[in-house]
């Protein structure tokens, strides 16, 4: 099954953010780390492309299809595109 983005909606999956402590340990600080979403489907008329990672201002709607949880991000709520 394929989800196709319509209008200003971006179809994304959540990206887990890990923080590395000075000692080399990875800490999971879900309360403090930002929510990043990876684009899996985007409308071609916008500058955001499949594979981009996004930082958004609001909590997006979500739905589960074929065992994968998808998040539907409105293009207007994107604060930044995250580059590794």
The first five atom37 places (N, CA, C, CB, O) and aatype in JSON, in Angstrom:
{
  "aatype": [20, 20, 20, 20, 20, 20, 20, 20, 20, 20, 20, 20, 20, 20, 20, 20, 20, 20, 20, 20, 20, 20, 20, 20, 20, 20, 20, 20, 20, 20, 20, 20, 20, 20, 20, 20, 20, 20, 20, 20, 20, 20, 20, 20, 20, 20, 20, 20, 20, 20, 20, 20, 20, 20, 20, 20, 20, 20, 20, 20, 20, 20, 20, 20, 20, 20, 20, 20, 20, 20, 20, 20, 20, 20, 20, 20, 20, 20, 20, 20, 20, 20, 20, 20],
  "atom_mask": [
    [1, 1, 1, 1, 1],
    [1, 1, 1, 1, 1],
    [1, 1, 1, 1, 1],
    [1, 1, 1, 1, 1],
    [1, 1, 1, 1, 1],
    [1, 1, 1, 1, 1],
    [1, 1, 1, 1, 1],
    [1, 1, 1, 1, 1],
    [1, 1, 1, 1, 1],
    [1, 1, 1, 1, 1],
    [1, 1, 1, 1, 1],
    [1, 1, 1, 1, 1],
    [1, 1, 1, 1, 1],
    [1, 1, 1, 1, 1],
    [1, 1, 1, 1, 1],
    [1, 1, 1, 1, 1],
    [1, 1, 1, 1, 1],
    [1, 1, 1, 1, 1],
    [1, 1, 1, 1, 1],
    [1, 1, 1, 1, 1],
    [1, 1, 1, 1, 1],
    [1, 1, 1, 1, 1],
    [1, 1, 1, 1, 1],
    [1, 1, 1, 1, 1],
    [1, 1, 1, 1, 1],
    [1, 1, 1, 1, 1],
    [1, 1, 1, 1, 1],
    [1, 1, 1, 1, 1],
    [1, 1, 1, 1, 1],
    [1, 1, 1, 1, 1],
    [1, 1, 1, 1, 1],
    [1, 1, 1, 1, 1],
    [1, 1, 1, 1, 1],
    [1, 1, 1, 1, 1],
    [1, 1, 1, 1, 1],
    [1, 1, 1, 1, 1],
    [1, 1, 1, 1, 1],
    [1, 1, 1, 1, 1],
    [1, 1, 1, 1, 1],
    [1, 1, 1, 1, 1],
    [1, 1, 1, 1, 1],
    [1, 1, 1, 1, 1],
    [1, 1, 1, 1, 1],
    [1, 1, 1, 1, 1],
    [1, 1, 1, 1, 1],
    [1, 1, 1, 1, 1],
    [1, 1, 1, 1, 1],
    [1, 1, 1, 1, 1],
    [1, 1, 1, 1, 1],
    [1, 1, 1, 1, 1],
    [1, 1, 1, 1, 1],
    [1, 1, 1, 1, 1],
    [1, 1, 1, 1, 1],
    [1, 1, 1, 1, 1],
    [1, 1, 1, 1, 1],
    [1, 1, 1, 1, 1],
    [1, 1, 1, 1, 1],
    [1, 1, 1, 1, 1],
    [1, 1, 1, 1, 1],
    [1, 1, 1, 1, 1],
    [1, 1, 1, 1, 1],
    [1, 1, 1, 1, 1],
    [1, 1, 1, 1, 1],
    [1, 1, 1, 1, 1],
    [1, 1, 1, 1, 1],
    [1, 1, 1, 1, 1],
    [1, 1, 1, 1, 1],
    [1, 1, 1, 1, 1],
    [1, 1, 1, 1, 1],
    [1, 1, 1, 1, 1],
    [1, 1, 1, 1, 1],
    [1, 1, 1, 1, 1],
    [1, 1, 1, 1, 1],
    [1, 1, 1, 1, 1],
    [1, 1, 1, 1, 1],
    [1, 1, 1, 1, 1],
    [1, 1, 1, 1, 1],
    [1, 1, 1, 1, 1],
    [1, 1, 1, 1, 1],
    [1, 1, 1, 1, 1],
    [1, 1, 1, 1, 1],
    [1, 1, 1, 1, 1],
    [1, 1, 1, 1, 1],
    [1, 1, 1, 1, 1]
  ],
  "atom_positions": [
    [[0.84, -1.18, 0.0], [0.0, 0.0, 0.0], [0.89, 1.25, 0.0], [-0.95, 0.0, 1.21], [1.95, 1.26, 0.62]],
    [[0.44, 2.26, -0.69], [1.18, 3.52, -0.75], [0.26, 4.66, -0.32], [1.73, 3.78, -2.18], [-0.88, 4.75, -0.77]],
    [[0.77, 5.51, 0.56], [0.03, 6.71, 0.96], [0.56, 7.87, 0.13], [0.19, 6.99, 2.5], [1.77, 8.09, 0.06]],
    [[-0.34, 8.61, -0.48], [0.04, 9.73, -1.35], [-0.39, 11.04, -0.69], [-0.6, 9.58, -2.77], [-1.56, 11.23, -0.35]],
    [[0.57, 11.93, -0.52], [0.3, 13.22, 0.12], [-0.58, 14.09, -0.78], [1.63, 13.96, 0.43], [-0.38, 14.14, -1.99]],
    [[-1.54, 14.75, -0.17], [-2.44, 15.65, -0.89], [-2.39, 17.04, -0.27], [-3.88, 15.11, -0.87], [-2.16, 17.18, 0.93]],
    [[-2.59, 18.04, -1.08], [-2.64, 19.44, -0.64], [-1.38, 19.81, 0.15], [-3.89, 19.7, 0.21], [-0.27, 19.62, -0.35]],
    [[-1.55, 20.33, 1.36], [-0.42, 20.76, 2.18], [0.03, 19.69, 3.18], [-0.77, 22.02, 2.92], [0.79, 19.98, 4.1]],
    [[-0.45, 18.46, 3.01], [-0.12, 17.39, 3.95], [1.14, 16.65, 3.53], [-1.29, 16.42, 4.07], [1.32, 16.33, 2.35]],
    [[2.0, 16.38, 4.5], [3.19, 15.57, 4.31], [3.0, 14.27, 5.07], [4.49, 16.32, 4.78], [2.65, 14.3, 6.25]],
    [[3.21, 13.13, 4.43], [3.11, 11.84, 5.11], [4.5, 11.53, 5.65], [2.59, 10.7, 4.13], [5.48, 11.51, 4.9]],
    [[4.59, 11.27, 6.96], [5.88, 11.08, 7.61], [5.85, 9.89, 8.56], [6.29, 12.34, 8.37], [4.79, 9.37, 8.89]],
    [[7.04, 9.47, 8.99], [7.2, 8.51, 10.08], [8.07, 9.18, 11.12], [7.82, 7.14, 9.58], [8.91, 10.02, 10.79]],
    [[7.89, 8.81, 12.38], [8.67, 9.43, 13.45], [10.08, 8.87, 13.48], [7.98, 9.22, 14.82], [10.3, 7.67, 13.29]],
    [[11.04, 9.76, 13.71], [12.46, 9.39, 13.81], [12.84, 9.44, 15.28], [13.38, 10.34, 12.94], [12.62, 10.45, 15.94]],
    [[13.41, 8.35, 15.79], [13.85, 8.33, 17.18], [15.15, 9.14, 17.3], [14.06, 6.87, 17.69], [16.08, 8.95, 16.52]],
    [[15.19, 10.02, 18.28], [16.36, 10.87, 18.51], [17.1, 10.34, 19.73], [15.95, 12.37, 18.7], [16.52, 10.2, 20.81]],
    [[18.37, 10.05, 19.55], [19.21, 9.61, 20.67], [20.25, 10.66, 20.94], [19.87, 8.24, 20.37], [20.81, 11.25, 20.02]],
    [[20.51, 10.9, 22.22], [21.54, 11.85, 22.59], [22.73, 11.1, 23.17], [21.0, 12.89, 23.6], [22.56, 10.18, 23.97]],
    [[23.9, 11.49, 22.76], [25.12, 10.85, 23.24], [25.71, 11.7, 24.36], [26.14, 10.65, 22.1], [26.0, 12.88, 24.18]],
    [[25.89, 11.08, 25.51], [26.47, 11.74, 26.68], [27.98, 11.8, 26.53], [26.07, 11.01, 27.98], [28.55, 11.06, 25.74]],
    [[28.65, 12.69, 27.29], [30.1, 12.83, 27.23], [30.82, 11.5, 27.44], [30.57, 13.83, 28.26], [31.88, 11.27, 26.85]],
    [[30.25, 10.62, 28.25], [30.9, 9.34, 28.56], [30.75, 8.34, 27.42], [30.32, 8.76, 29.84], [31.34, 7.26, 27.46]],
    [[29.96, 8.68, 26.39], [29.76, 7.77, 25.27], [28.47, 7.0, 25.35], [30.9, 6.82, 25.18], [28.13, 6.27, 24.41]],
    [[27.74, 7.14, 26.46], [26.45, 6.46, 26.61], [25.38, 7.21, 25.86], [26.07, 6.33, 28.1], [25.37, 8.44, 25.82]],
    [[24.46, 6.47, 25.26], [23.33, 7.09, 24.58], [22.17, 7.2, 25.56], [22.91, 6.28, 23.32], [21.77, 6.21, 26.17]],
    [[21.65, 8.38, 25.71], [20.55, 8.63, 26.64], [19.28, 8.9, 25.87], [20.88, 9.81, 27.57], [19.28, 9.68, 24.91]],
    [[18.21, 8.27, 26.27], [16.92, 8.52, 25.65], [16.17, 9.55, 26.46], [16.1, 7.22, 25.53], [15.55, 9.2, 27.47]],
    [[16.2, 10.79, 26.05], [15.53, 11.86, 26.78], [14.34, 12.34, 25.98], [16.51, 13.04, 27.07], [14.35, 13.45, 25.44]],
    [[13.31, 11.52, 25.91], [12.15, 11.8, 25.07], [11.44, 13.09, 25.45], [11.18, 10.65, 25.14], [10.86, 13.75, 24.59]],
    [[11.48, 13.46, 26.74], [10.78, 14.66, 27.18], [11.48, 15.93, 26.69], [10.67, 14.68, 28.69], [10.83, 16.95, 26.47]],
    [[12.8, 15.88, 26.52], [13.55, 17.07, 26.17], [13.91, 17.15, 24.69], [14.8, 17.13, 26.98], [14.09, 18.25, 24.16]],
    [[14.01, 16.02, 24.03], [14.45, 16.04, 22.63], [13.28, 16.39, 21.7], [15.04, 14.68, 22.24], [12.13, 16.05, 21.98]],
    [[13.58, 17.08, 20.61], [12.51, 17.46, 19.69], [11.99, 16.26, 18.91], [13.01, 18.53, 18.72], [12.69, 15.26, 18.74]],
    [[10.77, 16.36, 18.44], [10.21, 15.31, 17.6], [10.62, 15.55, 16.16], [8.67, 15.25, 17.73], [10.34, 16.61, 15.59]],
    [[11.28, 14.57, 15.58], [11.67, 14.65, 14.18], [10.84, 13.67, 13.38], [13.18, 14.36, 14.01], [10.54, 12.57, 13.85]],
    [[10.48, 14.07, 12.18], [9.68, 13.22, 11.32], [10.35, 13.12, 9.96], [8.24, 13.77, 11.18], [10.8, 14.13, 9.41]],
    [[10.41, 11.91, 9.41], [11.01, 11.68, 8.09], [9.9, 11.59, 7.06], [11.88, 10.39, 8.08], [8.95, 10.83, 7.23]],
    [[10.03, 12.36, 6.0], [9.01, 12.44, 4.95], [9.04, 11.17, 4.09], [9.22, 13.7, 4.07], [10.1, 10.78, 3.59]],
    [[7.87, 10.53, 3.93], [7.77, 9.36, 3.05], [6.92, 9.67, 1.82], [7.17, 8.18, 3.81], [6.96, 8.93, 0.84]],
    [[6.14, 10.76, 1.87], [5.36, 11.19, 0.71], [5.11, 12.69, 0.84], [4.0, 10.41, 0.61], [4.7, 13.18, 1.89]],
    [[5.37, 13.43, -0.27], [5.2, 14.88, -0.25], [4.64, 15.35, -1.58], [6.54, 15.59, 0.04], [4.89, 14.75, -2.62]],
    [[3.88, 16.43, -1.54], [3.35, 17.06, -2.73], [4.49, 17.74, -3.47], [2.22, 18.08, -2.38], [5.28, 18.45, -2.85]],
    [[4.6, 17.54, -4.75], [5.73, 18.04, -5.56], [5.81, 19.56, -5.63], [5.63, 17.49, -6.96], [6.87, 20.09, -5.96]],
    [[4.73, 20.28, -5.33], [4.78, 21.74, -5.47], [5.48, 22.44, -4.32], [3.38, 22.28, -5.59], [5.68, 23.65, -4.37]],
    [[5.86, 21.71, -3.28], [6.55, 22.32, -2.14], [8.03, 21.94, -2.15], [5.9, 21.88, -0.82], [8.43, 21.0, -2.83]],
    [[8.82, 22.68, -1.38], [10.27, 22.47, -1.36], [10.72, 21.33, -0.45], [10.94, 23.73, -0.92], [11.92, 21.05, -0.38]],
    [[9.83, 20.67, 0.22], [10.17, 19.54, 1.08], [10.04, 18.26, 0.26], [9.25, 19.48, 2.34], [9.06, 18.05, -0.44]],
    [[11.07, 17.4, 0.37], [11.12, 16.2, -0.45], [11.13, 14.93, 0.4], [12.35, 16.23, -1.34], [11.41, 14.97, 1.59]],
    [[10.83, 13.81, -0.24], [10.88, 12.52, 0.42], [12.3, 12.3, 0.95], [10.46, 11.36, -0.56], [13.28, 12.54, 0.25]],
    [[12.39, 11.86, 2.2], [13.68, 11.63, 2.84], [14.11, 12.74, 3.77], [14.72, 11.42, 1.81], [14.96, 12.53, 4.63]],
    [[13.54, 13.96, 3.6], [13.87, 15.07, 4.5], [13.38, 14.77, 5.9], [13.26, 16.39, 3.98], [12.37, 14.1, 6.09]],
    [[14.13, 15.27, 6.9], [13.71, 15.16, 8.29], [13.21, 16.53, 8.73], [14.88, 14.66, 9.22], [13.84, 17.55, 8.44]],
    [[12.08, 16.55, 9.44], [11.41, 17.8, 9.78], [11.28, 17.99, 11.28], [10.06, 17.85, 9.14], [11.07, 17.04, 12.03]],
    [[11.39, 19.23, 11.71], [11.06, 19.65, 13.06], [9.76, 20.43, 12.92], [12.21, 20.51, 13.72], [9.7, 21.39, 12.16]],
    [[8.71, 20.03, 13.66], [7.4, 20.66, 13.5], [6.94, 21.33, 14.79], [6.38, 19.63, 13.05], [7.4, 20.98, 15.88]],
    [[6.03, 22.29, 14.65], [5.58, 23.08, 15.8], [4.42, 22.45, 16.55], [5.19, 24.44, 15.34], [4.21, 22.76, 17.73]],
    [[3.66, 21.6, 15.92], [2.51, 20.99, 16.58], [2.55, 19.48, 16.44], [1.19, 21.54, 15.99], [3.26, 18.93, 15.6]],
    [[1.79, 18.83, 17.28], [1.73, 17.37, 17.23], [0.82, 16.95, 16.08], [1.21, 16.79, 18.59], [-0.36, 17.31, 16.06]],
    [[1.35, 16.2, 15.11], [0.55, 15.84, 13.94], [-0.43, 14.71, 14.21], [1.45, 15.44, 12.81], [-0.28, 13.96, 15.18]],
    [[-1.43, 14.58, 13.35], [-2.35, 13.46, 13.41], [-1.6, 12.2, 13.02], [-3.59, 13.68, 12.49], [-0.62, 12.26, 12.27]],
    [[-2.06, 11.05, 13.53], [-1.37, 9.81, 13.17], [-2.38, 8.71, 12.88], [-0.42, 9.38, 14.29], [-3.53, 8.75, 13.32]],
    [[-1.9, 7.72, 12.14], [-2.72, 6.55, 11.81], [-1.77, 5.39, 11.53], [-3.68, 6.82, 10.58], [-0.64, 5.59, 11.11]],
    [[-2.26, 4.18, 11.78], [-1.43, 2.99, 11.56], [-1.96, 2.24, 10.34], [-1.43, 2.08, 12.82], [-3.14, 1.91, 10.26]],
    [[-1.05, 1.97, 9.39], [-1.38, 1.19, 8.19], [-0.33, 0.11, 8.01], [-1.45, 2.11, 6.93], [0.87, 0.39, 8.1]],
    [[-0.76, -1.09, 7.77], [0.16, -2.21, 7.52], [1.26, -2.31, 8.56], [0.78, -2.08, 6.14], [2.41, -2.63, 8.23]],
    [[0.93, -2.04, 9.82], [1.9, -2.17, 10.9], [2.84, -0.99, 11.09], [2.69, -3.37, 10.69], [3.68, -1.02, 11.99]],
    [[2.73, 0.04, 10.27], [3.59, 1.23, 10.38], [2.75, 2.41, 10.82], [4.29, 1.54, 9.03], [1.65, 2.64, 10.3]],
    [[3.27, 3.17, 11.79], [2.57, 4.35, 12.27], [3.01, 5.56, 11.45], [2.84, 4.58, 13.78], [4.19, 5.92, 11.43]],
    [[2.06, 6.19, 10.77], [2.32, 7.36, 9.93], [1.79, 8.61, 10.62], [1.67, 7.18, 8.54], [0.78, 8.58, 11.31]],
    [[2.5, 9.71, 10.41], [2.1, 11.01, 10.95], [1.83, 11.94, 9.78], [3.2, 11.59, 11.9], [2.59, 11.97, 8.81]],
    [[0.75, 12.7, 9.88], [0.33, 13.6, 8.81], [0.61, 15.04, 9.25], [-1.18, 13.4, 8.45], [-0.11, 15.61, 10.06]],
    [[1.67, 15.6, 8.68], [2.16, 16.92, 9.06], [1.67, 17.94, 8.05], [3.72, 16.94, 9.16], [1.81, 17.74, 6.84]],
    [[1.09, 19.04, 8.54], [0.7, 20.13, 7.67], [1.94, 20.93, 7.31], [-0.38, 21.04, 8.35], [2.75, 21.25, 8.18]],
    [[2.1, 21.25, 6.04], [3.28, 21.99, 5.55], [3.5, 23.28, 6.33], [3.13, 22.3, 4.06], [4.64, 23.68, 6.55]],
    [[2.42, 23.94, 6.76], [2.53, 25.21, 7.48], [3.1, 25.06, 8.88], [1.19, 25.86, 7.56], [3.52, 26.06, 9.47]],
    [[3.12, 23.85, 9.45], [3.64, 23.64, 10.81], [5.11, 23.25, 10.84], [2.82, 22.57, 11.51], [5.66, 23.02, 11.91]],
    [[5.75, 23.16, 9.67], [7.16, 22.79, 9.62], [8.01, 24.0, 10.03], [7.56, 22.3, 8.19], [7.93, 25.06, 9.42]],
    [[8.81, 23.81, 11.08], [9.7, 24.87, 11.56], [11.03, 24.85, 10.84], [9.92, 24.74, 13.06], [11.6, 25.9, 10.53]],
    [[11.54, 23.64, 10.56], [12.87, 23.52, 9.95], [13.03, 22.15, 9.32], [13.99, 23.77, 10.99], [12.37, 21.18, 9.72]],
    [[13.91, 22.07, 8.33], [14.34, 20.8, 7.76], [15.67, 20.48, 8.41], [14.44, 20.85, 6.17], [16.6, 21.28, 8.36]],
    [[15.77, 19.3, 9.01], [16.97, 18.88, 9.75], [17.94, 18.17, 8.81], [16.6, 17.95, 10.93], [17.56, 17.24, 8.11]],
    [[19.18, 18.63, 8.8], [20.23, 18.02, 7.99], [21.26, 17.39, 8.92], [20.9, 19.07, 7.06], [21.72, 18.04, 9.86]],
    [[21.62, 16.14, 8.68], [22.62, 15.44, 9.52], [23.99, 16.05, 9.35], [22.67, 13.96, 9.17], [24.95, 15.59, 9.97]]
  ]
}
